Amino acid sequence: MAESLYDRYMRATSANRTHGETCTRCSPGARCADGQRLYESFTRLQDAYLAQQKKTRG
């Protein structure tokens, strides 16, 4: 079964948060390469999920 957009969004949220809590190179104003990749994935999925919710509840 395909993973839902919500599940992918929550997984990206968790990965981004976990990385931020453990990476010594990331800070609120700057991210390492992995941190930036995780943050971009999280924000892309968040935008898609929120757009889907807006369209559904329209």
C-alpha positions as semicolon CSV with decimal commas, in nm:
position;residue;x (nm);y (nm);z (nm)
1;M;0,000;0,000;0,000
2;A;0,131;0,344;-0,090
3;E;0,227;0,572;0,194
4;S;-0,009;0,867;0,236
5;L;0,100;1,228;0,205
6;Y;0,030;1,274;0,576
7;D;0,256;0,978;0,666
8;R;0,539;1,113;0,449
9;Y;0,493;1,459;0,602
10;M;0,506;1,320;0,957
11;R;0,814;1,110;0,876
12;A;0,989;1,415;0,730
13;T;0,893;1,619;1,037
14;S;1,042;1,359;1,266
15;A;1,361;1,323;1,061
16;N;1,410;1,699;1,049
17;R;1,351;1,736;1,424
18;T;1,576;1,443;1,515
19;H;1,857;1,574;1,298
20;G;1,827;1,921;1,448
21;E;1,848;1,779;1,799
22;T;2,163;1,578;1,730
23;C;2,364;1,770;1,469
24;T;2,637;1,992;1,611
25;R;2,679;2,178;1,281
26;C;2,319;2,297;1,252
27;S;2,183;2,608;1,420
28;P;1,858;2,802;1,384
29;G;2,023;3,033;1,130
30;A;2,231;2,780;0,934
31;R;2,209;2,412;0,843
32;C;2,458;2,153;0,731
33;A;2,401;1,989;0,391
34;D;2,202;1,700;0,540
35;G;2,005;1,935;0,762
36;Q;1,919;2,156;0,467
37;R;1,804;1,857;0,262
38;L;1,584;1,733;0,548
39;Y;1,441;2,080;0,610
40;E;1,359;2,127;0,241
41;S;1,189;1,788;0,228
42;F;0,988;1,873;0,540
43;T;0,877;2,214;0,410
44;R;0,787;2,076;0,065
45;L;0,573;1,802;0,219
46;Q;0,419;2,044;0,470
47;D;0,320;2,281;0,190
48;A;0,170;1,995;-0,011
49;Y;-0,022;1,858;0,289
50;L;-0,160;2,199;0,387
51;A;-0,263;2,268;0,026
52;Q;-0,440;1,933;0,017
53;Q;-0,622;2,012;0,342
54;K;-0,726;2,353;0,214
55;K;-0,857;2,201;-0,108
56;T;-1,044;1,927;0,079
57;R;-1,204;2,164;0,327
58;G;-1,249;2,434;0,060
